């Protein structure tokens, strides 16, 4: 089962032993981009060349990227650790105040709930602040996803944002009548690996915390059995262990092209603006405060450990060792960068500040609401 494969660890921090053989150059992975075209979409079904071993069938409850947007679509954010995802997630939850499905929804005893509902869990350590709305499910574990499915999570149509570190497992969160739409923020694989190294050596609140790494060099980490091996390619091709081949890279490219709205950590504000335009996200709680919240997160980020890192330049020994562990992820990331440019077509004609268009303020006096209606977050205070 997927849970047996992954254990209880979040996949982002589950190390897969390196499969890169000595003496095999990083450039040995061929240019397969021609085999998996960018947008616009491929030929009609039956006419496009199939990717060997395609895994798209396991994502049938997600819409394709070029399918027209509908208000009933449920955004599903694939959270890649140390890739800028916390800034996007916190902007959507804390600033836009969307109803989220994350692990936080089962706190305050809501893991025992038998019916799906919107809840307002207390924020740990915060005495006086409005609580944010969550659906009472956990989308970040395999067991939580199974529970959500049994409770009819998707067809209840309560969540405005789902967040998970899983891709294929989350297909079960949705149904043919309540489909999800995948989006994510990607980071250069070497930069992400460096950030992960410096993070897990100090993050004593994480299950992946490894204080012994404080005595290690980055080169030691890059040649250890802790380093992740081609993490993105493995996650997106559904090949978590064993050897990778060019076919796995093609499958990963097909998945990201067909199913993902892609963002880049290197262009985080541009990414957030595109997400807002694509999903038609506008301010309806208190636009002035919401914009200030967004600006703070876009400029400073969430969960950043930049001050703890030493820079690594291309050509450094550590860079080359890390590149060996990411010999498939590097061409995959280049492909994602091209997709990011191509996908601008999806929001063509919409202003970059779309979030401010026709804004309303349900927390103002007098309160204002959009014509289609809006449920204002409840002012539930921590006690």
N, C-alpha and C positions, 0 to 999 in steps of 0.2 A: 504494500500500500504506500501511497505518498508519504504518510506519516512515519512509516517504518524506514523509508529511504532517508528522510530528513531528520529523524529524531525529534527532539523537542526544541531544537535551536531554530532561531530565525534564520532563514536561508542566507541572508546577507552576511552573517558572521560565521557561517559554516564553511570551514576550509576544505577545499578539495585538493588532494595532493597533486603537485605539478606533474604533468604528463609530457613536458617538453624534453626531448632527448638532447644530449650533448652534441654539439657540432651541427645541429640543424638551424640554419639561419632564420631569423624572424621573417625575412622577406620571402620565405618559401611558400607562404600562403598566396595563391594566385589571385589576380583581380577577378572577382566573381560578380562585380556590380552589374555587368552587362546582363547577367543571367536573372537578375532580380531588378526590374526597372523601377524608376522613381514614379511619383505621380506625374501626369494623370493616370487613372486606374488602368489595369491591364485589359486585354481583350475580353469579350464576353465569355462566360463559362464554357469550357470545352474547346476554346480556341487558344488559350494561353498555355505556354509550356509549363508543365508541372515541375515543382521542385522535388527532387527525390526524397521520399520519406516525409513529406509535408506534415506538419503538426497542426495546421490551421483547423482541422476538424475538432480538435480539443478545445477550441475557443469559439464554438458556434453561438454561444449566448452573448458574444460581443459584436457590436456593429463594426463594419469596415470603416476605415477612416474617411472614405469618399462618399459614404451614405449620407444623405441630407440630414442635417441636425433636426431633432424633434425635442420638444420640451419634456417629453417623457423619458428621454435618454438619461441614464444614471452614470455620472462621471466616476470612473474607477482609477484612482491614482496608484500606480505601481511605485512604491517608495524604495528607491535604491539608496542604501545608507552611504553617507559621506558624498553625496552628489547634489546637494542643494535642495533636496526634497523637503526638508523641514520648513524652509522659508515659504515654499509654495503651499504646503499643507497648513501652516499656521496662518498664512494670509487668507486662505479660503475659509478656515474655521474661525480664527480669532478676529479677522477684520470683516470679511463678508458675512460672518455669523451663520454659515450654512449648517444644516443638520448633518452631522457626520456619523459614519460608521467606522469606528476604530476600536482598539482594545479598551478605550476609556469607557465605552458604553456599558460594560459589565461590572464596573466598580460600584461601590455603595450597595452591594448585594444584588445587583440586577442580573448577575449571571444565573440566578435561580428563577428569573421570570419565565413564564410559560407562553406569554403572548408578546408579539413584537409591538414595541411602542417607543415614543420619544420620551427620553428621560433627561434629567438635569443633575448629573453627579457633582458632588462637591469637589472643588479644586484643592488638592492637598496643600496645606501651609498658607493658604490665602484666606484672610479673615473676612474681607468685605469687597466682593466683586460679583457682578452678574455671572451666573453660570452659563455655560454654553450647552446647546441642545445636542444630544447624541441618540442614535438608535441603540436599543439595549442588546446588541450583539457584539461579538468580537471577530472582526474580519482579518485578524493578524495571525491566527493559528488554524491548523487544519481541523481541529476539533470544533473551534468556534465557527468556522465556515459551515461545517456539517450541521451544527445546531441552528445557525441562521437559516439554512435551507429548509430544515424541518419545521421552522416557525413561519415559513412563507414570507421571508424577508423581502424579496424582490417585488412580488405582486402587491405588498402592502404600500409600496411607493412612498416611503417616509424619508429615506436618505437623499440628501442633495449632493453628497460626496462620500465615496467609499475609499478607504486607504488600506493598502495591504502590501507586505513584502513578497507576496506570491503572485504568480501570473496564471498558470494553468489551473491551479486549485480554485481560484476565484471564479472560474466559469460556473461553478455550482451555486454561486451567490445569485445568479441571474437566471432568467427563463426566456423562452422564445417570445413571450408576450411582455417581458420587462427586461430589455437588454441593457447591458452596460457599454460604456465607451472608454477604452483604455487611453491613458496619457501618462507621461513620465518626464523626468528631468535626467539627462545623461551628463556624465563628466568624463574627461579624458581618463582612460584606464590607469595610466601611470600616476597621475595626480590623485586619483581616488585611492590607489593602493598606498601611496605615501601618507595620505590623510588617515586611512584606516590604521596604519602602523602606529602613528602618533596618538591616535584616539584610544585604541584598545589597551594601551599601556597606562592610561590615566583614568579611564572611564569606569570607576569602581561600582557604578550603578548598573552596568551592563553585564549580562550573562557571559559575554565574550571577553570580559576584563582579564588581562594577562599582565600583572605587575612585573613579572620577570623580564618583559621586553624593555623595561627601563634601562637595563644593562646591555641591551643588544644594539648593534648597528643596523642600519637599514639593509646593508648587504647580507647580514646574517638572517634577517627576516625574509629577504627575497629568496634565499636558498633553503628555507626551513619547510617543515610540513604544516606550518600554520598559514602560510601565504595562500590567498585564493588564486585559483588557476582559471583564467578565462571565464570569470564569473558571469558576465552578461551573456556570452554565447551559450553557456550551459543553461542558464535560466530561460532564455528565449527559445532554445531548441529542445528543451525538456530532456536534456542529457546531463544529469547532475554529477554522475561519476563516470569513470572509465576514459578511454581515449576519445579525443575529438578528431573529426575529419573535416574536409572542405564541405561535405554535405551538411554537417551541423551548422557551419557558418551560413550556408545558403538558407537553411531553415530559419535561422535566427533573423536573417535579413528579410525573409518573406514575412515573418510574424510582425516585425517592427514596421515594415512598410504597409502591411495590410490592416493592422489593428491599432497602431499607436499614433496619437498626436504627440510628436516629439518636442521636447524642450532641451535647452542647453544651460548648464550651470554657468558657463562663460558669458551667457547672455540672459541672465536670470530675470531682469526687469522686462526685457523683450518677450521672454517666455511667458511670464505672468500675464502680460497684456494680450498675448495670443490666446492663452487659455481663457481669459475673460471674454474675448471676442468670440471664440469658437463656441463656448457654452452659454453665450449671451448673459453674462454675469454683470449685474448692475447693483448699485447701492440702494438699500431700502430701509436701513435701520437708523443710521445717523451719518449721512455722507461725509460731513466734515471730520468727524472722529474716525470714520472708516478709512478715509484717505490718509490721515496722519498715521494710523496703524500700519497701513500698507507701505507707506514711505519708510517707516522705521525698519520694517522687516526686509524690504528690498535693499536698503542701504547697509544694514548691519548683519542681516542673516540670522538664522536660528541654529543653535547647536553647533556653533563654529568653534574649531580648535586651532585656528590659524596661528595664534601666538605661540603654540607649542611646537610648530614645525620648522625644520630647516629646509631651505629650498634645494631641489634636485634638478639639475639641468640635463637636457638631452646630451648624451655622450658620456655622462658620468658613469662610473662602474655600477652604481646602484640602479640608475636608469636602465642600463642594458640588461641587468639581471631581472628587473621587473618586467621589461619588455618580453623576455623569454617566457614569462608566465602569462603574458597577455597577447600571444602571437596571433590569436583569432580575434580577440576583443579590439585590437588596434584597427584592423581594417573595418570591423563592424562599426566602430565609433566614427571613422571617416565617412562611412555610408550614412550614419545618422546625421552628421553635419550637413551632408548634401540634402537629405530629406528635410531638415529644418528649413533650408532655403526654399526648397520646392513647395513645402506645405504653406508657405505664405499665401498661396493661391486660395486656400480654404477660407481665409478671412479678408480677402481682397475687397476694398471699398469701405471697410469698417474703420472708424477712427481709433487711434491708439488709446485714447481715453474713453473708450466705449463704456467702461464701468460707471462713468458719470452721466451718461445719457439718460434722460428722463428719471433722474434720481428722486426718491421720496424718503420721508423721514418718519418712521412709525414711533420713534422715541422723542420726537419734538412735541411742542405744544403750540398750536394744535397739530395733531398727528396727520400725516398724509400717506396715501397708499396708491400703488399703481392700479390701473383699471382692472387688471386681471385678479387683483386681491393679493394679500401677502400676510403670512402669519408672523407676527412680531415675536422675537425671542422673549420668553418670560423673564421677568426681573426676579429671579430666585437668588436670594442672597445667601452666602455662606454664614453659618452661625458659629 
